[in-house]
Amino acid sequence: MADDLALAALVTAVLASWQELVARGEMSEQTLSRFSQLLHRFITFAAARGAPLVTDVTPEIAGMFVDAHGRTRHGRTAPASLSTRHLRRSVLRMCFTTARRLSLADTDPTRDLDLPPRVTGQTRPLNEAEAVELRLAAETTDRPTRHAAAAALALAGGFSGEIGHITGADLDLTGARVWMHGSTKIRPRWCPLDAWATQALAARAEHLSATAPPGPEPGRLPLAVSPRNGTDEQIQARVCVALRDLLRGIGLGADTTVRPASITAYAGWETHQRTGRI
């Protein structure tokens, strides 16, 4: 790792790595475009404050960027909203996480940057950057795990009480959708699968089919939990453990507003952003 690496060069390499995520269906083109614009603004912001190199970027500069005022839709300068500040921090954090994987940096200037929670006493949805990080965290193993299956089903809009009952027989891979069985408060429905979720669930179903012990049909084995018996409450708890493991893995374990339901809430938010309705 060169000590004189330009911040612009690091961002270029990171964006090239993220383009591979787009190719694999783990990030949308729209998300990449939005994150790219934000990172290029950060390059300009840092350079204006005497930090053109990666080693020049201090936690103070990162914090100033996260808190920087912006322009309203009417063209007036105003303080950034809390959700905007959270997104800026998440994208910067994801950028430096990727840079460490590429051996381009060994620090994260946002690591100790604290922000107020976006909601109090409630569950907030993940933001775009956190959802991408969750996908990455779910697949950093050498085999298709129940963690990846749980994440895929939650990102598709499944609730923790449903996810543990989904089997390979519920997948319609040709139609890129999964049948959610519903519960006392949620009606049964088809939920669409994005490219990443389709691939993750197909790999999980194939893995279970290849490794299943004699007994039940492999297609009837649950995708997101171990195939042990248990009450509905115990099965739901196993799903929550798997999702919490992933959330802790991307640094959200201490955020009291982030719960397994935050992943499902992201699916609702993303659908509303894309279609105008849920």
TASUL-V833667 format. One record per pair of residues at least 12 apart in sequence whose C-alpha atoms are under 7 Angstrom apart, sorted by sequence separation. I is the first residue (numbers start at 0). J is the second residue. If there is no record, write none. Layout:
i=I j=J
i=I j=J
This chain:
i=67 j=79
i=95 j=107
i=177 j=189
i=178 j=190
i=66 j=79
i=149 j=162
i=176 j=189
i=177 j=190
i=224 j=237
i=176 j=190
i=177 j=191
i=224 j=238
i=45 j=60
i=92 j=107
i=176 j=191
i=177 j=192
i=223 j=238
i=175 j=191
i=176 j=192
i=243 j=259
i=92 j=109
i=175 j=192
i=242 j=259
i=66 j=84
i=161 j=179
i=204 j=222
i=65 j=84
i=161 j=180
i=203 j=222
i=161 j=181
i=239 j=259
i=14 j=35
i=88 j=109
i=65 j=87
i=157 j=179
i=175 j=197
i=41 j=64
i=65 j=88
i=172 j=197
i=10 j=38
i=156 j=190
i=7 j=42
i=82 j=117
i=93 j=128
i=155 j=190
i=6 j=42
i=81 j=117
i=155 j=191
i=155 j=192
i=167 j=204
i=90 j=128
i=89 j=128
i=86 j=126
i=89 j=129
i=6 j=51
i=151 j=196
i=5 j=51
i=6 j=52
i=5 j=52
i=6 j=53
i=61 j=108
i=4 j=52
i=5 j=53
i=61 j=109
i=151 j=199
i=3 j=52
i=4 j=53
i=58 j=108
i=62 j=112
i=168 j=218
i=57 j=108
i=58 j=109
i=148 j=199
i=167 j=218
i=168 j=219
i=2 j=54
i=56 j=108
i=147 j=199
i=148 j=200
i=166 j=218
i=167 j=219
i=166 j=219
i=167 j=220
i=166 j=220
i=148 j=203
i=166 j=221
i=167 j=222
i=34 j=90
i=165 j=221
i=166 j=222
i=164 j=221
i=165 j=222
i=163 j=221
i=143 j=202
i=144 j=203
i=143 j=203
i=163 j=223
i=162 j=223
i=163 j=224
i=143 j=206
i=163 j=234
i=163 j=235
i=148 j=222
i=149 j=223
i=148 j=223
i=160 j=235
i=163 j=238
i=159 j=235
i=162 j=238
i=145 j=222
i=146 j=223
i=145 j=223
i=145 j=224
i=159 j=238
i=159 j=239
i=13 j=94
i=13 j=97
i=13 j=98
i=9 j=98
i=149 j=238
i=150 j=242
i=149 j=242
i=9 j=103
i=146 j=241
i=146 j=242
i=0 j=102
i=158 j=260
i=0 j=103
i=0 j=104
i=26 j=131
i=158 j=263
i=25 j=131
i=157 j=263
i=156 j=263
i=137 j=245
i=154 j=262
i=25 j=134
i=136 j=245
i=153 j=262
i=154 j=263
i=153 j=263
i=156 j=266
i=154 j=265
i=155 j=266
i=156 j=267
i=133 j=245
i=136 j=248
i=154 j=266
i=133 j=249
i=132 j=249
i=123 j=256
i=122 j=256
i=123 j=257
i=121 j=256
i=122 j=257
i=120 j=256
i=122 j=258
i=125 j=261
i=124 j=261
i=125 j=262
i=118 j=256
i=123 j=261
i=124 j=262
i=122 j=261
i=126 j=265
i=124 j=264
i=125 j=265
i=124 j=265
i=24 j=194
i=25 j=195
i=24 j=195
i=23 j=195
